[in-house]
């Protein structure tokens, strides 16, 4: 075979090798794209979470985000002075923690020397049980022997 035939054969083999390499590269990238952007309704791994892509298929965009209704409790009450928070219906997060106002009595008086306790307005729990500091005649109690004691 002459040198021109050898050069032609080398060019054909080179072009054939390039065509096979290109086809193989195209197939690998197609598989990678399918894993990165699965068809609607398939599971995807997003930051370690398995999420379902659920598009309607009627347009190129997915439906708008949906939120729980405002009747859904997102944080339960954690004490006598805490209020339960509900979803807003317009945002993904739960509203900040709220507390009953300082005008709300959380523990009524249990007697003439016991004070009624009210919420602080800044925390979930009722303050400690308190007692009147100044003695008064109604706070004096009879002893077993009929004497009054303070």
HELIX and SHEET records of a PDB file:
HELIX    1   1 UNK A    3  UNK A   36  1                                  34    
HELIX    2   2 UNK A  137  UNK A  139  5                                   3    
SHEET    1   A 2 UNK A  43  UNK A  46  0                                        
SHEET    2   A 2 UNK A  49  UNK A  52 -1                                        
SHEET    1   B 2 UNK A  73  UNK A  75  0                                        
SHEET    2   B 2 UNK A  85  UNK A  86 -1                                        
SHEET    1   C 2 UNK A 105  UNK A 107  0                                        
SHEET    2   C 2 UNK A 117  UNK A 118 -1                                        
SHEET    1   D 2 UNK A 141  UNK A 142  0                                        
SHEET    2   D 2 UNK A 148  UNK A 149 -1                                        
END                                                                             
